[in-house]
Amino acid sequence: MRAHEFLTEAGANPIYYFAYGMLTDPKVMKGADFVGMAELKNFEFEMFAYANVRPEPGSVVYGVLWSIDREMLSQLDITEDYPRLYDRKTVPVFVDGQRVEAFVYTMTPHTRNQLKDTHPRRSYIMRLARGYQAGGVPISQLQTSLSEATDPKFMKFMNTSLGNRVDAKPTRYDPNTIMGSHNMPGYRKAFKFGMDVIKRLDQETKKHFAQADDDEFYSYLVSIAEQKGLIPRSFLEEDLSEVTGEFEEIFHDPEMEGWSWADLLRDSIGQPVRAHDKANVQAYKQMMAQAQAAKDNPPPIDPANLKVVNRTDTGKSEIWYPHFGKFDGAPWTTIQTGFRDKADAEQALVQLRKNPNVVKIIQQAISNASK
């Protein structure tokens, strides 16, 4: 059924939800009706440890429009921890040229401020890539938002997190790594629950889930957690899903990148994992290759792109320059800082642009920041 046909037959009071992150994946949104790929105008897509959208005139965010019932909306409120971590707004979205009023979740100012210096895990990006491919969402939206991956500082962060710390075969895990600054609350409890379930399963049950699709074992974990009242009292379903992105760090083994709970179970009984056979791994590699190409061939330095920015964390004004000629998520370098106020910084910016050595000053600042 095409989107316009679905909208025509949806009834008098449908509930529509616009997803732009992990919930673009039909495997995650079981029970929801797929309407189609949709556009959210005058918003921009941004990526921290998690995806977010925020108002920006002239920009467009692509996502998936779902038709849901009241019960699923209540579950989404719990998943997104509304209104503590995320706001829920009603916005106009466009699908097949038709305007539809839909709910969308956006980070609260506090959440965004807490996450603004964080970066997404590779496994999280792979989940988004899978959802985008299934929902027909342009993968270029992810590629653009991942431009920070071309920042040498970010690459150093990724290498530190995922490399050079291999225990040939992990025999133990470090629970202290589960609650890093980039993690949401609930990971520790969700991880402990999943590990306890795997330990208690008999061999036949383990073999059954090892042969089944990853989602079958994950659904089993969710059902057990709900039966015990652990969701949402102790952790959210999202925590149970997203903590898998921490496996390579928890077990100090970068080979575990992209593992699911089912892969962890398979490994426990000596069966091969399936993580690296998944198509979304290739999508991720393509995005990283394009990001590297952007780094290798940056546009010429243009002093017109210098900008005064007021930092919310320090309250200070600074002069920034984006590495690749734009802001809104691109890697940036602080060119000058230490100003009394914004007016002082604006005046300094005018003088900086007039400086005949301004290009060299910017190049040197970028070079220093990359070390």
Secondary structure, 3 states (H helix, E strand, C coil): CCHHHHHHHCCCCCEEEEECCHHHCCCCCCCCEEEEEEEEEEEEEEECCCEEEEEEEEEEEEEEEEEECHHHHHHHHHHCCCCCCEEEEEEEEEECCEEEEEEEEEECHHHHHHHCCCCCCHHHHHHHHHHHHHHCCCCHHHHHHHHHHHCHHHHHHHHHHHCCCCCCCCCCCCHHHCCCCCCCCCHHHHHHHHHHHHHHCCHHHHHHHHHCCHHHHHHHHHHHHHHCCHHHHCCCHHHHHHHHHHHHHHCCCHHHCCCCHHHHHHHHCCCCCCHHHCHHHHHHHHHHHHHHHHHHCCCCCCHHHCEEEECCCCCCEEEEEECCCCCCCCCEEEEECCCCCHHHHHHHHHHHHHCCCHHHHHHHHHHHHHC
